[in-house]
């Protein structure tokens, strides 16, 4: 699932079925020892230093769906894998580099098996995981060749305001309303602006937005974040309807 390569040459350095310790709480700041699980690499000696390294995320078909430029990676220790027969668990140092999305690892594991087949799968996660889901959505969207725009010709998009606990949830919901399961349509006001421009919003409004249970989402998210989002949408002529229920 994880493939470490030289960034310029794409030469494979090692692979792993899982990477533990890389996806950390934002408060942690830096990663410490990272474990690459089930690698085929068994170094003759340690430490071994690799430069200019990218860690790719690949699905079960071998398709690249995400990636992180790490730079320097040092193998500091190794042992027989306790979870992958015949494999090696490598202790790695990324020299402090980590990803501040603590749930992204388990989300990548799910996406590696199959991309979302239905909308709303992110709602099964706790609210604190919504940032991580949005991060995976955004990275997978661009890594698989999509652009920041609307695909398809849907003229009416609906979002369920009662399901939104935070601003990340709004962008998860909007992305799927516009572009289907696992879809992306911005992750912040600037990115939303880009998506609208690339969808032809300067010429005509690309869709009408039905925002159900708006007051519920306003209470959960707060005026400041929602006012900015609404301002961006209205700037490009998006008609927003606010049904009281249903």
C-alpha positions as CSV (number, residue, x, y, z in Angstrom):
1,X,0.0,0.0,0.0
2,X,2.9,2.4,0.7
3,X,5.7,2.7,-1.8
4,X,8.9,4.7,-1.1
5,X,10.6,6.0,-4.2
6,X,13.3,8.4,-5.3
7,X,11.3,11.4,-6.2
8,X,13.0,12.2,-9.5
9,X,13.8,8.7,-10.8
10,X,10.8,6.8,-9.3
11,X,13.3,4.1,-8.3
12,X,11.7,2.0,-5.7
13,X,13.4,2.0,-2.3
14,X,11.0,-0.1,-0.2
15,X,7.3,-1.0,0.2
16,X,5.2,-1.5,3.3
17,X,1.6,-2.7,4.0
18,X,1.2,0.0,6.7
19,X,3.1,3.0,8.1
20,X,2.6,3.7,11.8
21,X,3.6,6.9,13.6
22,X,3.4,9.2,10.6
23,X,-0.1,10.4,10.9
24,X,-0.1,12.3,14.2
25,X,-2.2,14.7,16.2
26,X,-1.5,18.3,15.3
27,X,-0.4,19.1,18.9
28,X,2.4,16.5,18.6
29,X,4.1,18.6,16.0
30,X,6.9,16.2,14.9
31,X,6.9,12.5,14.2
32,X,9.3,10.2,16.1
33,X,10.1,6.7,15.1
34,X,7.9,5.5,12.2
35,X,7.3,1.8,11.5
36,X,7.1,0.5,8.0
37,X,5.2,-2.7,8.4
38,X,5.8,-5.8,6.2
39,X,8.6,-4.5,4.0
40,X,10.6,-6.8,1.7
41,X,13.7,-4.7,2.4
42,X,16.0,-6.3,4.9
43,X,19.1,-4.1,5.2
44,X,22.5,-5.7,5.7
45,X,23.4,-2.9,8.2
46,X,21.8,0.1,9.9
47,X,21.5,3.0,9.8
48,X,20.8,3.4,6.1
49,X,20.0,6.8,4.7
50,X,18.0,7.6,1.6
51,X,17.6,11.1,0.1
52,X,14.9,12.8,-2.0
53,X,12.2,10.3,-0.9
54,X,8.5,10.3,-1.7
55,X,6.1,8.0,0.1
56,X,3.3,7.0,-2.3
57,X,0.0,5.6,-1.3
58,X,-1.3,2.9,-3.7
59,X,-4.5,1.0,-3.9
60,X,-4.8,-2.8,-4.3
61,X,-4.5,-2.5,-8.1
62,X,-1.2,-0.6,-7.7
63,X,-2.7,2.7,-8.7
64,X,-1.2,5.8,-7.0
65,X,-3.9,7.6,-5.0
66,X,-1.8,9.8,-2.7
67,X,1.7,10.8,-1.9
68,X,3.9,12.7,0.6
69,X,7.3,14.1,-0.2
70,X,9.4,13.2,2.8
71,X,13.0,14.1,1.7
72,X,15.4,12.2,3.9
73,X,14.5,8.8,5.3
74,X,16.8,6.8,7.6
75,X,16.3,3.1,8.4
76,X,17.5,2.9,12.0
77,X,16.5,-0.7,12.9
78,X,14.6,-3.7,11.7
79,X,13.0,-6.9,12.9
80,X,10.9,-9.8,11.6
81,X,7.4,-8.5,11.1
82,X,4.9,-9.6,13.7
83,X,1.9,-9.1,11.4
84,X,3.2,-9.9,7.9
85,X,4.7,-13.4,7.6
86,X,8.1,-13.3,5.9
87,X,8.1,-9.5,6.0
88,X,10.3,-7.1,7.9
89,X,9.2,-4.2,10.1
90,X,11.5,-1.3,9.6
91,X,12.1,1.5,12.1
92,X,12.4,4.7,10.2
93,X,13.2,8.3,10.9
94,X,11.6,11.0,8.8
95,X,13.6,13.6,10.8
96,X,10.5,15.0,12.4
97,X,8.3,15.1,9.4
98,X,4.8,13.9,10.0
99,X,1.2,14.5,8.7
100,X,-1.1,16.3,11.1
101,X,-4.1,14.2,10.2
102,X,-4.3,11.4,12.8
103,X,-7.1,9.4,11.1
104,X,-5.7,9.6,7.6
105,X,-3.8,6.3,7.9
106,X,-6.9,4.2,8.5
107,X,-8.8,6.2,5.9
108,X,-6.1,5.5,3.3
109,X,-6.3,1.8,4.3
110,X,-10.0,1.9,3.4
111,X,-9.5,3.8,0.2
112,X,-6.7,1.5,-0.9
113,X,-9.3,-1.4,-0.9
114,X,-12.0,0.6,-2.7
115,X,-12.8,4.3,-3.2
116,X,-16.1,5.4,-1.6
117,X,-19.0,3.7,-3.4
118,X,-21.7,5.9,-1.8
119,X,-21.8,9.4,-0.4
120,X,-21.7,10.0,3.3
121,X,-19.2,7.4,4.4
122,X,-17.3,10.1,6.2
123,X,-20.3,10.7,8.4
124,X,-19.6,7.3,10.1
125,X,-16.4,8.8,11.5
126,X,-16.2,10.9,14.6
127,X,-16.2,14.7,13.9
128,X,-12.6,15.0,14.8
129,X,-11.8,12.7,11.8
130,X,-13.5,14.9,9.3
131,X,-10.3,17.0,8.7
132,X,-8.5,13.7,7.9
133,X,-11.2,12.6,5.5
134,X,-11.1,15.9,3.7
135,X,-7.3,15.7,3.5
136,X,-7.5,12.2,1.9
137,X,-10.3,13.4,-0.5
138,X,-8.3,16.3,-1.7
139,X,-5.0,14.4,-2.2
140,X,-6.7,11.5,-3.9
141,X,-8.7,13.8,-6.2
142,X,-5.7,15.4,-7.7
143,X,-3.4,12.4,-7.6
144,X,-5.9,10.5,-9.7
145,X,-6.0,13.1,-12.4
146,X,-8.9,15.3,-11.5
147,X,-9.0,19.1,-11.6
148,X,-10.5,21.6,-9.2
149,X,-13.9,21.8,-10.8
150,X,-17.3,20.3,-11.2
151,X,-17.7,17.2,-13.2
152,X,-21.0,16.3,-14.7
153,X,-24.0,18.5,-15.4
154,X,-26.1,18.3,-12.2
155,X,-28.0,21.6,-11.9
156,X,-29.2,21.1,-8.3
157,X,-27.0,20.0,-5.4
158,X,-28.3,19.3,-1.9
159,X,-26.4,19.3,1.4
160,X,-27.7,18.0,4.7
161,X,-27.0,20.7,7.3
162,X,-28.1,18.5,10.2
163,X,-25.1,16.2,9.5
164,X,-22.5,19.0,9.6
165,X,-20.5,19.2,12.8
166,X,-17.6,21.4,11.6
167,X,-16.4,23.3,8.5
168,X,-14.5,20.3,7.3
169,X,-17.7,18.4,7.2
170,X,-19.2,21.1,5.1
171,X,-16.5,20.7,2.5
172,X,-16.9,16.9,2.6
173,X,-20.6,17.3,2.1
174,X,-20.3,19.9,-0.7
175,X,-17.7,17.9,-2.6
176,X,-20.0,14.8,-2.7
177,X,-23.1,16.9,-3.5
178,X,-21.3,18.3,-6.5
179,X,-18.9,15.5,-7.6
180,X,-20.4,12.3,-6.2
181,X,-19.0,9.8,-3.6
182,X,-15.5,10.9,-2.4
183,X,-15.8,14.0,-4.5
184,X,-13.9,17.2,-4.0
185,X,-15.1,20.8,-4.4
186,X,-12.8,22.9,-2.3
187,X,-11.3,22.5,1.2
188,X,-11.2,26.2,2.2
189,X,-12.6,29.5,0.8
190,X,-9.7,30.0,-1.6
191,X,-10.0,26.4,-2.9
192,X,-13.7,26.8,-3.3
193,X,-13.1,30.0,-5.3
194,X,-10.8,28.0,-7.6
195,X,-13.4,25.3,-8.1
196,X,-16.1,27.7,-9.0
197,X,-13.9,29.6,-11.4
198,X,-12.8,26.4,-13.1
199,X,-16.5,25.3,-13.4
200,X,-17.3,28.4,-15.5
201,X,-18.9,30.4,-12.7
202,X,-17.7,33.6,-14.2
203,X,-20.0,33.0,-17.2
204,X,-23.0,31.4,-15.5
205,X,-24.0,29.8,-12.2
206,X,-22.9,26.2,-12.4
207,X,-25.6,24.9,-10.0
208,X,-28.3,25.7,-7.5
209,X,-27.5,24.7,-3.9
210,X,-30.3,23.4,-1.6
211,X,-29.0,23.7,2.0
212,X,-31.3,21.7,4.2
213,X,-31.4,22.3,8.0
214,X,-29.2,25.4,7.6
215,X,-29.7,26.6,11.1
216,X,-28.5,23.3,12.5
217,X,-25.3,23.6,10.6
218,X,-24.9,27.3,11.6
219,X,-25.2,26.3,15.3
220,X,-22.6,23.6,14.9
221,X,-20.1,25.4,12.7
222,X,-20.6,29.0,13.7
223,X,-21.3,32.3,11.8
224,X,-17.8,33.2,10.9
225,X,-16.9,30.2,8.8
226,X,-20.3,29.9,7.2
227,X,-20.5,33.6,6.4
228,X,-17.3,33.3,4.4
229,X,-18.5,30.3,2.5
230,X,-21.8,31.9,1.7
231,X,-20.0,35.0,0.5
232,X,-17.9,33.1,-1.9
233,X,-20.9,31.1,-3.3
234,X,-22.9,34.3,-3.8
235,X,-20.0,36.1,-5.4
236,X,-20.3,33.6,-8.3
237,X,-24.1,33.7,-8.4
238,X,-24.9,30.4,-6.7
239,X,-28.5,30.4,-5.8
240,X,-28.9,29.0,-2.3
241,X,-32.2,27.7,-1.0
242,X,-32.8,27.1,2.7
243,X,-35.8,24.7,3.2
244,X,-36.9,24.7,6.8
245,X,-36.9,20.9,7.0
246,X,-36.9,17.7,5.0
